[in-house]
Amino acid sequence: MADRGASPLDVTGRVRPALAGFEPYDPAFTPCRINLSANENTHPLPASVTEAMRAAAVSCALNRYPDPMANDLRDLLAAWHGVERANVMVGNGGDELLFNLLFTFGGPGHALVTCPPDFSEYANFAKMCETPCVEVWRDANTFEVDADALVDAARSASLVILTSPNNPTGNLLDPALVRRLLDETNALVLVDEAYVEFAGTPSHLGEDASLVCWVAGCPRLMVLRTLSKAFGLAGLRAGYLVADPAVIDALASIRQIYSEDVLAQAVAAAAVSRRRELVGVVADVVAERERLAAGLAAIPGVEVWPSAANFLLVRLPGASRVRARLRDEYSILVRDFSYAPGLADCLRLTVGTREENDRLLDALSILAREEA
Ligand SMILES: *Cc1c(COP(=O)(O)O)cnc(C)c1O
């Protein structure tokens, strides 16, 4: 029965105190002809892969609940990375796994160490899970992590998250730092490799830049991967964690049992089985990244950082206005980071197709001059 004449419900005071003040996530997605704002893969996948995914989707039994642990997909991922099924946890995107990690291993007295500027979800999820967050800021110019400061901070922490390549700065992590963290502290160490397929030689799909091969010998090391970036499946929601079986078990006991749906499991399995066919796409993105970086560096006033991912961080005068004009006058959407600490006047540009990148370069060369 509807309340008649009731005043609007005010939930302040009813919401769990740790969650008061959170706002719904707004990716600021204005529909634009060219969307280079969320690091998706805008290159079309080979028809052989899209056909296999379509066939997998069509043959799904949607009247049945999913396999909670997505074991078929787990086995494919385990075989790819040379680990056991027990080392792999599949999630509804890497984001779900990040949340579950904080939910499981965080909490009051279980500090998380992060190295900003990095992925804002780490601090966000930590706060939701009442986890104190210790920030070890990266170098303001190179975005390198201060190894001694990080190791010091990690000595009294439960969890450390490092991102390689880092979002939004694009640089790779020195594996020696992970070695030190494992040797000199007792913390769990998560390396977020959401973009690793774009690092190293494209034909290796990230295996030459990934620390996934360390997991079997390092029980406190965890590696996060996703199909949202190189695999071009951001809309599917499939990510995974490679970690010690004890970590996987702990996460398995708190997860939303059916978070990875039947369709996502089937389509992800088809894509992972055919991953060799994606090498050309990754190689194209990497080649475009280098071409775009060179084009950007040639625009007076634009500073561009080297990147091992599928995006580039740039700094230019009036970045916020440039971003708005790209959107309003050229229908090109990029991500504004100029509000973020340490990233004054910075924009993050996802590497698009050759045509998209040409449009972006043309527009930026005009706007950089006008807003200088
Ligand atoms: C995109 C991204 C993820 C995971 O994204 P999902 O779509 O949730 O799999 C994780 N970490 C970083 C740094 C990312 O940029």
Ligand as a Chemical Component Dictionary entry (heavy atoms), coordinates in Angstrom:
data_LIG
# 
_chem_comp.id                   LIG 
_chem_comp.type                 NON-POLYMER 
_chem_comp.pdbx_formal_charge   0 
_chem_comp.three_letter_code    LIG 
# 
loop_
_chem_comp_atom.comp_id 
_chem_comp_atom.atom_id 
_chem_comp_atom.alt_atom_id 
_chem_comp_atom.type_symbol 
_chem_comp_atom.charge 
_chem_comp_atom.model_Cartn_x 
_chem_comp_atom.model_Cartn_y 
_chem_comp_atom.model_Cartn_z 
_chem_comp_atom.pdbx_ordinal 
LIG C1 C1 C 0 39.817 -1.658 -16.076 1  
LIG C2 C2 C 0 40.588 -1.962 -14.850 2  
LIG C3 C3 C 0 40.291 -3.047 -13.997 3  
LIG C4 C4 C 0 39.186 -4.024 -14.138 4  
LIG O1 O1 O 0 38.163 -3.705 -14.929 5  
LIG P1 P1 P 0 36.924 -4.721 -15.053 6  
LIG O2 O2 O 0 36.212 -4.205 -16.239 7  
LIG O3 O3 O 0 36.146 -4.609 -13.787 8  
LIG O4 O4 O 0 37.500 -6.088 -15.236 9  
LIG C5 C5 C 0 41.104 -3.268 -12.922 10 
LIG N1 N1 N 0 42.133 -2.482 -12.652 11 
LIG C6 C6 C 0 42.450 -1.443 -13.427 12 
LIG C7 C7 C 0 43.632 -0.630 -13.083 13 
LIG C8 C8 C 0 41.678 -1.131 -14.528 14 
LIG O5 O5 O 0 41.986 -0.045 -15.257 15 
# 
loop_
_chem_comp_bond.comp_id 
_chem_comp_bond.atom_id_1 
_chem_comp_bond.atom_id_2 
_chem_comp_bond.value_order 
_chem_comp_bond.pdbx_ordinal 
LIG C1 C2 SING 1  
LIG C2 C3 SING 2  
LIG C2 C8 DOUB 3  
LIG C3 C4 SING 4  
LIG C3 C5 DOUB 5  
LIG C4 O1 SING 6  
LIG O1 P1 SING 7  
LIG P1 O2 DOUB 8  
LIG P1 O3 SING 9  
LIG P1 O4 SING 10 
LIG C5 N1 SING 11 
LIG N1 C6 DOUB 12 
LIG C6 C7 SING 13 
LIG C6 C8 SING 14 
LIG C8 O5 SING 15 
# 
